[in-house]
Structure formats: structure tokens, C-alpha cells
Amino acid sequence: MPASDLIQRLFDLSGQVAVVIGGTGELCGAMAEGLAGAGAKVVLAGRSEAKGAARVAKIEAAGGEGCFVAVEAASRASLSGLREESLARYGRIDILVNGAGINSATPFFEIGDEEYERIFEINTAAVFKACQIFGEYFVREQVRASIINVGSMSGLQPLSRVFTYSMSKAAVHNLSRNLAREWAPLGIRVNTLVPGFFPAEQNRQVLNPARVENILRHTAAGRFGEPEELIGATLLLASAKAGSFLNGVEMVVDGGYSAMTI
């Protein structure tokens, strides 16, 4: 079989619909472009209409199809509306990406209840609610779906200065494994995509020069990742053919960060 035919067979998402929560961000926006490039119709969900429109324009300019839907990721009513609007527009949903997230570099003793609760609300509760709302549709309609929850290196191993963020992401990793076990008999796969260090809106506040030096010294590749470098892993996890036996995994894309010791 020619290589092009094999790749088409394994990674073609034509006819499928992907909802990308957090799709207005830099990392999930690139992931959304990759899904669209593989043939999926993409619903970019986020808070910024301007960023959503700009990303949809890029998808359409490349020959893909997508739309923007405003959503409050932590609101059950808003997520339900997102599901129904996606179904009304495209008639089906096959792939869900949960990528909304916020961060903070507040010292431990200065973290107040409001900040703590807000980070868990966006990073953890929003993923939990989206998995419930979209998962109910997948189970009811017997969709052999793929759910990709965006985790973090800090959810796997302690990182300094991001206490609440690390806790919230560790919970996402645990939820993904639990749902993978629960829904595997139904053909629903739930995996965690774990980016290493990719400069993005939510982490720039903690990337001072000293921290950048430490990160790069601890990353085998010696550099930060580019958002487009998440596309390959995204397509592997999304594809029911290429990723058919991937369930409950933590797909780490970190340039060798987790391989380094001394």
C-alpha cells in the first residue's frame, strides 16, 4: 500500500465533527487546525469571538470547515448549549477536546480562596462537566468517540510555583483514566494529551528569564515546543483507526523534558 494511502486510511477524519473547548487559545487553536486539516469539521469554543473568528478564518483559508461558538467552560448551561448548537449545525459530534485552562504564579501562602477556586473551576470542574455533558450524548447515541483532555507535566510531577494549577491538572489526569476504564466497553476512548513547555497565554506570567533557563536546561531538545508540534499526537488520539487501542494513556509531548535527570 502506498504511504499516502496508508496515512489517509489511518488519519482521515472526513465526515467527523470535533468540538475544541479552549480552541481560541494558542495550543488548542493549533490542535483545531490540525483536526480540520485531517478533514474534520471543527467547532472552536471559547470566550474571545475575535480570536475564534481569526482561527476559523485560518482553517477556512486552508480549505477546512469550522465555526466559533462562545462558551463559558465552567458553566453547565453554556456547555449544554455548545453541545446542542454543534449538533444543530453539523448533526453529530465525534471528538471532544477539553483544553480550557488558567494558571497563576502566586506564592503558596498567598493563594486565596478566590484564586484557588477559580483555577479548579476552569481547569478541573470544566473538564468534568464537559465529559458529563458530551459523554451523555456519546453513550446515548452509541458514538465511538474520542475525548482528549489536555493535561500538564505538572500533573505528572511537581513543578515549582504553580501549586493550584498542578493539583487541578493532576485531577484531570485521574479523571481521564477513570473515564477510559468506565467507557471502554462502549468504544469511547478518553486520553490525556500532556504538553511539555510551550509558551502560551496561561504560562507567560511564570516564565521569567531564570525559570526559562532552568526549563531549557532540563529539556533534552533545548528549546520550547511550537503549538503545531501537538498536531501529530492530537490526530493519533483522535483517529478511531490509528489510535484504536489508545485508551487511558498520557501522551507526553515534551521534547525530552521527562527523560532528563541530571
C-alpha positions as CSV (number, residue, x, y, z in Angstrom):
1,M,0.0,0.0,0.0
2,P,1.4,3.4,-0.9
3,A,2.4,5.6,2.0
4,S,-0.1,8.2,1.1
5,D,-2.9,5.7,1.1
6,L,-1.9,4.3,4.4
7,I,-1.8,7.7,6.0
8,Q,-5.2,8.6,4.5
9,R,-6.7,5.4,5.9
10,L,-5.3,5.8,9.4
11,F,-5.7,9.5,9.9
12,D,-8.6,10.7,7.7
13,L,-11.3,12.4,9.8
14,S,-13.6,13.3,6.9
15,G,-17.2,13.3,8.0
16,Q,-16.4,13.7,11.6
17,V,-17.0,16.7,13.9
18,A,-14.6,17.9,16.6
19,V,-15.6,20.3,19.4
20,V,-12.5,22.0,20.8
21,I,-13.1,23.8,24.1
22,G,-10.3,26.3,24.5
23,G,-9.9,26.5,20.7
24,T,-9.3,30.2,20.9
25,G,-6.0,29.6,22.7
26,E,-2.6,29.1,21.1
27,L,-2.2,25.4,21.7
28,C,-5.8,24.2,21.3
29,G,-6.1,26.5,18.3
30,A,-3.3,24.7,16.6
31,M,-4.8,21.4,17.5
32,A,-8.1,22.5,16.0
33,E,-6.3,23.5,12.8
34,G,-4.8,20.0,12.7
35,L,-8.1,18.3,13.1
36,A,-9.6,20.4,10.3
37,G,-6.6,19.7,8.1
38,A,-7.4,16.0,8.6
39,G,-11.0,16.5,7.3
40,A,-13.0,17.1,10.5
41,K,-15.5,19.9,10.8
42,V,-14.3,21.9,13.9
43,V,-16.3,23.8,16.4
44,L,-14.0,26.2,18.2
45,A,-15.4,27.1,21.6
46,G,-14.0,29.8,23.8
47,R,-14.7,33.3,25.2
48,S,-13.0,35.5,22.6
49,E,-15.1,36.0,19.5
50,A,-12.2,37.9,17.8
51,K,-9.7,35.1,18.4
52,G,-12.3,32.5,17.4
53,A,-13.1,34.3,14.2
54,A,-9.4,34.6,13.3
55,R,-8.7,30.9,13.9
56,V,-11.8,29.9,11.8
57,A,-10.5,32.2,9.0
58,K,-7.2,30.3,9.1
59,I,-9.0,27.0,8.9
60,E,-11.1,28.1,6.0
61,A,-8.2,29.6,4.2
62,A,-6.5,26.2,4.3
63,G,-9.6,24.5,2.8
64,G,-11.2,23.3,6.1
65,E,-14.5,23.9,7.7
66,G,-15.2,25.3,11.1
67,C,-17.2,27.7,13.2
68,F,-16.9,29.6,16.5
69,V,-19.3,29.2,19.4
70,A,-18.9,31.3,22.6
71,V,-18.8,29.3,25.7
72,E,-18.2,29.7,29.4
73,A,-16.2,26.4,30.0
74,A,-17.2,26.1,33.7
75,S,-20.9,26.7,33.1
76,R,-23.0,23.5,32.7
77,A,-25.8,25.5,30.9
78,S,-23.2,27.0,28.5
79,L,-21.6,23.6,27.8
80,S,-25.1,22.1,27.1
81,G,-25.8,24.9,24.7
82,L,-22.5,24.3,23.0
83,R,-23.4,20.6,22.5
84,E,-26.8,21.4,21.1
85,E,-25.5,24.2,18.8
86,S,-22.8,21.8,17.5
87,L,-25.4,19.1,16.8
88,A,-27.8,21.6,15.2
89,R,-25.0,22.9,12.9
90,Y,-23.3,19.6,11.9
91,G,-25.6,16.8,13.1
92,R,-23.1,14.8,15.0
93,I,-20.1,15.1,17.4
94,D,-17.2,12.5,17.3
95,I,-14.3,14.2,19.0
96,L,-14.1,16.4,22.1
97,V,-11.0,18.3,23.2
98,N,-11.0,19.8,26.7
99,G,-8.3,22.5,26.7
100,A,-9.5,25.5,28.6
101,G,-7.1,26.4,31.4
102,I,-5.7,29.2,33.5
103,N,-2.6,29.4,35.7
104,S,-1.1,31.5,38.4
105,A,2.4,32.0,40.0
106,T,1.1,33.2,43.4
107,P,3.4,32.1,46.3
108,F,1.8,29.2,48.3
109,F,0.9,31.2,51.4
110,E,-0.6,34.0,49.4
111,I,-3.1,31.8,47.4
112,G,-6.6,32.9,48.5
113,D,-9.8,31.0,48.2
114,E,-11.0,33.0,45.2
115,E,-7.9,32.2,43.1
116,Y,-7.8,28.6,44.2
117,E,-11.5,28.0,43.4
118,R,-11.3,29.8,40.0
119,I,-8.3,27.7,38.9
120,F,-10.1,24.5,39.9
121,E,-13.3,25.8,38.3
122,I,-11.7,26.2,34.9
123,N,-9.0,23.5,34.9
124,T,-10.9,20.7,36.6
125,A,-14.6,21.3,37.0
126,A,-15.0,22.5,33.4
127,V,-13.4,19.2,32.1
128,F,-15.6,17.2,34.5
129,K,-18.8,18.9,33.3
130,A,-17.9,18.7,29.6
131,C,-17.2,15.0,29.9
132,Q,-20.6,14.5,31.6
133,I,-22.5,16.6,29.0
134,F,-20.8,15.4,25.9
135,G,-20.3,11.9,27.3
136,E,-24.0,11.5,27.8
137,Y,-24.5,12.2,24.1
138,F,-21.8,9.7,23.2
139,V,-23.2,7.0,25.4
140,R,-26.9,7.6,24.4
141,E,-26.1,7.7,20.7
142,Q,-23.6,4.9,20.8
143,V,-20.8,7.1,19.3
144,R,-17.4,5.5,19.2
145,A,-15.9,8.9,20.3
146,S,-12.6,10.2,21.3
147,I,-12.2,12.6,24.2
148,I,-8.8,14.3,24.5
149,N,-8.3,16.1,27.9
150,V,-5.3,18.5,27.9
151,G,-3.2,17.8,30.9
152,S,0.2,19.1,32.0
153,M,3.6,18.0,33.0
154,S,2.8,19.5,36.4
155,G,0.0,17.0,36.7
156,L,2.6,14.2,36.5
157,Q,5.4,15.5,38.6
158,P,5.7,18.5,40.9
159,L,6.7,21.8,39.4
160,S,7.6,24.8,41.5
161,R,5.5,27.9,41.8
162,V,2.2,26.5,40.3
163,F,0.7,24.7,43.2
164,T,-3.0,25.1,42.5
165,Y,-2.5,24.6,38.7
166,S,-0.6,21.4,39.4
167,M,-3.3,20.0,41.7
168,S,-6.0,20.8,39.2
169,K,-4.2,19.1,36.3
170,A,-3.4,16.0,38.3
171,A,-7.2,15.7,38.9
172,V,-7.7,15.9,35.1
173,H,-5.2,13.0,34.6
174,N,-7.1,10.9,37.1
175,L,-10.5,11.7,35.7
176,S,-9.3,10.7,32.2
177,R,-8.1,7.3,33.4
178,N,-11.3,6.7,35.3
179,L,-13.5,7.5,32.3
180,A,-11.3,5.5,30.0
181,R,-11.9,2.4,32.1
182,E,-15.6,3.2,32.5
183,W,-16.4,3.8,28.8
184,A,-14.0,1.4,27.1
185,P,-16.7,-1.3,26.7
186,L,-18.8,1.3,24.8
187,G,-16.0,2.2,22.3
188,I,-15.4,5.6,23.8
189,R,-11.7,6.5,24.3
190,V,-10.5,9.0,26.8
191,N,-6.9,10.1,26.8
192,T,-4.8,12.9,28.2
193,L,-2.5,15.0,25.9
194,V,0.4,16.3,28.0
195,P,2.3,19.2,26.5
196,G,5.7,19.9,27.9
197,F,6.8,23.6,27.9
198,F,5.0,25.5,25.2
199,P,4.9,29.3,25.7
200,A,1.2,30.3,25.8
201,E,-1.1,32.9,27.3
202,Q,-1.6,31.0,30.6
203,N,2.0,30.4,31.5
204,R,3.9,33.5,30.3
205,Q,3.4,35.1,33.7
206,V,5.6,32.4,35.3
207,L,8.3,32.4,32.5
208,N,10.9,34.8,33.9
209,P,14.4,34.6,32.5
210,A,15.7,32.4,35.3
211,R,12.9,29.9,35.0
212,V,13.3,29.8,31.2
213,E,16.9,28.9,31.7
214,N,16.1,26.1,34.1
215,I,13.4,24.7,31.8
216,L,15.6,24.7,28.7
217,R,18.5,23.1,30.7
218,H,16.1,20.3,31.7
219,T,14.6,19.8,28.2
220,A,16.6,17.5,26.0
221,A,15.6,19.4,22.9
222,G,17.0,22.6,24.4
223,R,14.0,24.7,23.3
224,F,10.3,25.3,23.8
225,G,7.7,23.5,21.8
226,E,5.8,25.0,18.9
227,P,2.0,24.7,19.0
228,E,2.0,22.9,15.7
229,E,4.1,20.1,17.3
230,L,1.0,19.0,19.2
231,I,-0.9,18.2,16.0
232,G,0.6,14.7,15.3
233,A,-0.3,13.5,18.8
234,T,-3.7,15.1,18.5
235,L,-4.5,13.3,15.3
236,L,-3.2,10.0,16.7
237,L,-5.5,10.3,19.7
238,A,-8.5,11.5,17.7
239,S,-8.4,8.8,15.0
240,A,-10.5,5.8,15.6
241,K,-8.2,3.8,13.3
242,A,-4.7,5.0,14.1
243,G,-5.5,5.3,17.8
244,S,-8.0,2.5,18.2
245,F,-6.1,0.8,21.0
246,L,-5.0,4.0,22.8
247,N,-7.2,4.5,25.8
248,G,-6.4,5.9,29.3
249,V,-2.9,7.0,28.2
250,E,-1.0,10.1,28.9
251,M,0.5,11.2,25.6
252,V,3.5,13.3,26.6
253,V,4.9,15.8,24.0
254,D,7.7,17.4,25.9
255,G,10.9,17.5,23.8
256,G,12.5,15.0,26.3
257,Y,11.8,17.0,29.5
258,S,10.5,14.0,31.3
259,A,13.6,11.9,30.2
260,M,16.1,14.3,31.9
261,T,17.5,13.8,35.4
262,I,21.0,15.2,35.8
